Amino acid sequence: MTDNSAAIVQKVWNYANVMRDDGLSYGDYVEQITFLIFLKMTQERMEQQGKDLKIPKEYQWKALAKQDGDDLEKQYRHTLEALGKYPGLLGVIFKKAQNKIADPAKLKHLVNMIDKEDWSSMSTDVKGDIYEGLLEKNASDVKGGAGQYFTPRPLIRAMVEVMRPKTGMVISDPACGTGGFLLAAYDYIEKHQKLDTGAARHLKEKALRGVDIVDGVVRLCAMNLYLHGIGGDESPVESKDSLRGKPSEEVDMVLTNPPFGKKSSVTIVGENGEKQQDKMTYERDDFWATTSNKQLNFVQHVASMLKIGGTAAVVVPDNVLFEGGAGETVRRQLLSRCDVHTLMRLPTGIFYAQGVKANVIFFDRKPASEKPWTKDVWIYDFRTNIHLTLKENKLKDADLEDFKKCYNAADRSKRRESERFKRFSYDELIARDKINLDVFWLKDDSLEDADNLPDPAILAADIVEQLEAALEEFKTIEEVLEEK
């Protein structure tokens, strides 16, 4: 982040504390900032570049900025309501938008603060840094729970670097959050590929796809991409439930970190024909197993999204690696129908959801075959004896240099084992109980030293996760017995 963008973030964020005293959450504050900056930028672009997003004159920035007191509050409220009914990017940004700033004087202060900056003249890097800074500060507000939509940027950059997205690809994130993966893929292609006019236009307008189930998060993602110069009148992201139905198109690459938590709000019906009673049922005959575990469902969904030869990197919690029943079925099918070539075990302390044990699975979709496609899974242990926190010892790009080197994206056939990087054959893994992919071999120093035990909150989260997995097993057994 540049000094200039950091200063603006700090100025904008300092005022968040004032608004917090009035009961406005950090998440609501960032949302209101989004509305106002978008209106100011569209006014600037219209005046400086002749670009018009077809906002009616009565709802443009100038009409808002000249108001004061109750008239300002009324103008702002009507503007939000009106623009949310428009198609394209306008509709995505302002969908179900509401004014949550009760005090007109504080709203006027915020309007004046944004009005002083010339947002369009800033480089996309500066604008992007400012907004990313706001999103990260919002994510760190643990009470607000926004962290589940924010994946650590060093992890995203490392995943994208080894995946090596290319010009002409269509890249998707079915749980896009605030857009970190899509932005990193865009930046990587822009820096590493030679782009002619056609390729540059495809990258800005056609290459990226994002979906999220939460309207407010889609709003933040759309704004994040817009400030980085991505997209046009149409939004590259949309608000819907990715799991509701089969993908409308197959894509070249999927990069995603589906939200943590196990339960789906609905039941999935897989190709095995099994059904569970619930208020809503999704018919997905492209899924391998029926389960209410949304993480397993996202793994199946990602596999179904890929073109033959397409590739994916998916962040998943530990239960996806060891859970029985549907979990075993999904792992068996994934290893057979795709080439699952790499798995990275992540440390705790890097996500805003405390105690989360997560991994990244890298796999390529393959054509139908009688023989399993996975030959070897290379596992990188970035967890054992790695101690990171969200403040004092944050995850840095340098922490993932060894992983990127071991991954050897240039030629995976030349990989070599190391202390943290080991190869496991398909036959070894398929023979493990329940095809358990939660494989580790390094000695955990914390187990040797009672004074070095994990934080109690992490231990508690582990216990809860294990109990939930056990309950899922019992429920599956109960449902099978009831059917008999």
C-alpha angles and dihedrals in degrees: 000000000000122000090247095051091043090054092051092047090051093048093048092043095049088062089054088071090056090051091046089063087060091055098261112142121226089247092054090047093054089048092053090047088053093056094048098044090048092053092047093048094049089052091051094047091049092051099039104032105019091240111147124191087189097250107166113248093246091060100043125114095259091057090053100041095055093057127090140186118357091349089061092051091049093047092048093049094050091046093054093046094048099046093049089068094059124099126242125019093344091058093048094049095046102032108141089348117173135183107247097173104099098184113073090202092059091045089053091051090053092047091050092048092054093041091060093062124077097219098178093056091056116094116254088248092058094044090046092049091052094051094041087052090054092047092050092049089049091049091052090058093097094186090061093053093221092130093085088072095051121077116194107265096223089058091048092049092049092049092049093047093056092042092053103202114210141209113280095025124128108225123192140188113193092192098035101166108181093345104261096144094045092050093047091050090050092050092047094052092045092052100040105035133065105237124200119196094274095047092047091051092048090051093051098041112019112022102073131066127180134179132181132168095222115081094206093052092049087053091055092046093049090050092047091054092043092055089051091054095254122139131012133225087327121066118239089212132059138191114243143107107276092202095055096090148346116302114271089223140011117243138203098234139016122198114177150146106199114208117278118250128081111234123089116210088230140033123257122218110210134199089272087071095235116150133196121198115247139137090265131027128193117210105218111161087169090070121093098214142021113239142144090219102109093197091060089045091053091052089053091045093052091051089052092050096059127094116230101282091022119135136217143193114195130180110221135172121246094261090070088062099050112016113121130222109031089010092061091047092051093048092048092050093043092053091046103042098035136039103249097191106160140030125182120198109215127212124243117249098054099089126067090231100083123239095009114158108202141166139194118235117200118196143155125220115238136191121266113290139167090225125063115260097213111088102164134005114209111208122201114198106212091157113061111092091354111128116190132160136190095247119015098035108019125181109268133192090248091060090067099046093098091051092051091049093049092046089060097198091186092065120358091187088072096058118136129202120248138171091283100027120069136168122228122187124230090245091054093051098042089053093056118103107277088352088281109197094184091108124167135163108169119103111251107227092201090066090058095052121054089196090060099057118142120268112283090241090057092048090049091050090051091052092048091050092050092047091050091051090050091049090051089054092050092048091051091051091047092051092049091051092048091052090053 
